């Protein structure tokens, strides 16, 4: 990860650059001077208020921009705030237009204006100073533009800062300077207003935490979450630093736009901490879902260890993975050794034998059981011993496939039709009987980039045949593993345990309906003829007629549903047509 920090020589910027460098992250430090910039960062002398054709090229194409530069930040009614507003926006827009993946900007509690109590991301903003107005306007416009253009967006809302007070313009700095000038009294307000105070080093760490992860986005309060009166905080500060000065209360009036008590909600900051503590072990990363899951974890900045049966040198596309280990989940000794080494806080178990017809072969059934049942048991046993979270990917095949009513996640009318379905049900039972912190996620009709699936098969068939026959009496909904990976990661970061069903939205269809849509989206003229399962011909393994899955439990627990399956198919076809 390469992070551009603007205002890198400033009071906050210099501390953040140091913190990021301490984490061995590549930092490009941008400012007009480098006096306070950590020497480990690459300094680029620049004035971001100038116009450039491509700022990304100037900074050698960073992944993230942390925008901290701001003039007259402590002079709330300065004209500079509104004069500079369009320059801030133009600079950040230029980065986004030229390929920036994530934009992060520093906000302020002063965007909110007069407010009594706790501020969260949904608190209405009615700023009462030029500083607050400019910050709020930048946030609103930047968020709209970033999201519209597929750029991740974070707004880190700051409160009151102290620490390193020889450098800066805060009230703590002013008290220091007053002492240096020989003053024994400091003219002050009533000191009764309560604010949220945080040390500059702690703030720098919070900012760095937010920037390096991509799971928690939007407005994040960087603060203590505790209100303390201004007088109490300053008195504490004077005492802690043995400063020979006293506060002259009441010399200045309290500002009319300052609240009697205002502080930040830290729920999202706590979510960031949970994300960074997470170490997620993913099995089956060479398969469709495992591949998308580990890439989603890495995209969000969550430390992930990928595993599969393949040796590392056999894997082509793993550029962004933190770690990979070759693992045979059937071997209990090997499983324990590997998991003891990495000590994950969560396991996402995607590995499985999924060749449904092959599982009916009596010669294959011992290895099918070993992978789907014994391998699951080996992983679950370790998770139980360490109290780690566990997410198990299951299938609609655990049900008998009869009727037309959608299966509920907590239905118990199983009776699997084939050996594959039975082994997946056995795996479910191991997970639910041995663990408390578990998710069992049933899916159907999966398709993804890294594997074979129905959509690829029908796309290839259209290149060979003018007419294809497709079954029209097996009903379900497709699941795009790219979309599912987002949901899986959302789940593993939560504590909303239990059974779930997850497919794309858009209603129930047949394989025939899906094929017609594939060819329509792809502009293919191949004729599709609907046939029944019996007309199509007997398959080795019985297939379910009813693969309808009820997904209401996702909404009930606050999880975002997957997009419409038609949209998913379109996005997927764009990938396979270009590859």
Secondary structure, DSSP 8 states (H G I E B T S, - for coil): -EEEEETTTSHHHHHHHHHHHHTT-EEEEEES--TTS-TTSEEEE--TTS--S-HHHHTT--SEEEE---TTTT-TT-THHHHHHHHHHHHHHHHHHTT-SEEEEEEEGGGTBS--EEE-TTS--B--SHHHHHHHHHHHHHHHHHHHTT-EEEEEEE-EEESSTTSS-SHHHHHHHHHHTT-SEEE------EEEEEEHHHHHHHHHHHHH--SS-EEEEES-S-EEEHHHHHHHHHHHTT-S-EEETTSS---TTS-SBEEE--HHHHHHHHHHH-EEEEE-TTSHHHHHHHHHHHHTT-EEEEEESS-GGG-S--TT-SEEEE--TT-HHHHHHHHHHH--SEEEE------TTGGGSHHHHHHHHIIIIIHHHHHHHHHHHHT-EEEEEEEGGGS---SSS-B-TT------SSHHHHHHHHHHHHHHHH-SSEEEEEE-SEE-SSS--HHHHHHHHHHH-SEEEEE-S-EE--EEHHHHHHHHHHHHTS---EEEE--EES--EEHHHHHHHHHHHHT---EEEEE-HHHH---SS---SB--B--HHHHHTT---EEEHHHHHHHHHHHHHH-
